[in-house]
Each structure stands twice: as C-alpha cells, then as structure tokens.
C-alpha cells in the first residue's frame, strides 16, 4: 500500500507503474484529488489486465491543478524489512529484492511489521504475486 500526500487540489492525477527497465506496465488515471493524503494499492495487473511478473516496480505519480500547473505529491510506502546489505559499500535496507537507501527511510517502527519509506517523486515497490 502506498500513500500519496497531495500538496494542493489536483484535477488530474496519473499513476504510472514501471518495470525495472523503465517501461510503463500500467497507467491509472485517479481523477480529482483533494489536498492531503490518499492511499493507493496496485493490483499487480498491466494495462491489458494481465498479471505482471514477479519483480521490482517503480511508481510515478503526477498531478496537475485546474490551470494545468503541477501539484507536488509526496509518495510513501510501507514494506517489511527483510535484511540489511553493505554489498554496494554503504548500508541499504532490503525489502525483498528492493533496496532502499537509509536517506529514503522516514522511520522504522518497533513492534510494527511494516515501516514507512519515502522518496519525493518515485518509489520502488516489490510485487510478489
């Protein structure tokens, strides 16, 4: 599950799910969105309605206001930490096959199975059917 925090009223919101090669697998029009937070959950299907392969996908969201100007959107996601890696010479949290830099983590909640993570414009999400 992801959270989009709209920093203004949006009359048009587009969510694009991309594979590891940056190829758009699914484009979803969310229509109008009010200022504030809304949740989003991808069903793992592509634009043809077929299930995508297991792997890491990126979510890109764009929003515009009534004048066609961009509306800032802060994206965040929740995921289960499965490990920590120093393979690349710096610490990365592992969420399945997805690697997160520590600078992208908002907080890790003890006793909660799913910590919050965030980046300002793109966020990787694992999809495991």
N, C-alpha and C positions, 0 to 999 in steps of 0.2 A: 504494500500500500504506500502511496505517495501523498504528500501534501503540497499543494500549490498555494502560496500566500500572495494574492494579488494586491499590489501597492496602489491600486486605483480601480475605478469602474472599467470593465472591459466589455466591449460589444462583440468582439470576435476573439476566440481563443482556439488555437490549433495545437494539438499534441502529436508529435511525430516520434515513433519508436524506430530506432535504427539498430542494425546489426553491428557486429564488430568491424565491418568494412565501411560503415557509414551509409549503408544502403537503407532507404526507408522501407520498413516492413509493414507499418501500419500508420495511417494518418487519421486522426479523430478530431472532428470539429465539436468543441464543447459549447459553442454559442456564447451567450452573455454570462458574465460572472461578476458578482458584486465584489467590492473591496473586502479583503480579508481572506481567510483560509477555506479551502475546499479540498476534499480527498479525491483521489483518482486511483483506480485499480485496473490494470491491464489484464485482459482475459487470455493472453498468450496466443491470440489469433492474428494472422496477417490481414491485409486488405481484401483478400479473396475469401476470408472466413476459415482458412486452413490453419491448423496448429503450426507454430514455428518450431525449429529445432532447439534442443537444449543449448544454452549458452548465455553469454553476457550481452545485454542490450542497453542502449542509451535512450533516455527520454529527453526530448527537446520540446519546450513549450514556448509559444509566442502569443502575445496578447496585444490588441490594439483598442484604443478608445473610439468614441463616436466620430472624432476628427481624423481617424486613421493613424494617430500617433501611438508609438509603442507604450505599453504599460509594463512596468517592471514586475517580474514574478520571481519569488524566491521558492526554489524547489527543495524539498526534503523527502527523505525516505527512511524507512525503518528496516533493519535487517539483523539477522543473527550472526554474531561474530563466530567464525569457525577456526580462527587462528591468527597468528602474527608472523609476518615474514620480514627478514632482513636480506633476502636474496638480491635485491637491487641496490644494496648498500645503505638503505635507510628503512625505518620501520613502516610497514604497511599492514593495515588490518585486512584480514581475509573474510569475505562474506561469500562462502562457496568459492567460485572462480573469480569473483570480482575483488579487485584490490583497491583499497581506499587509503589515501594519504591521511596522516593524522591531522593535518591542517583542514581537512574537509569534515572532520567529526565535530558535531556540536556538543554532544555529551554521551557518556556511557553510563547507563543506569543499573546499579547493582540490584539484583533481585528481579529485574525486568528482563525477559528473554529477548527483547528487540530494542536496541539502542537507535537513536536518531542520528542521521548523517545528512550533510547538505553541501551543495555547491550552487553558485548563483544562477547558472544557465543550463547546465547539462549534468545529468547524474546517471551513472551506470546502475542497472538493475539486473539481477540474475533472473532467468526464467527457467524453472525446472518443472516440466510437465508431470 
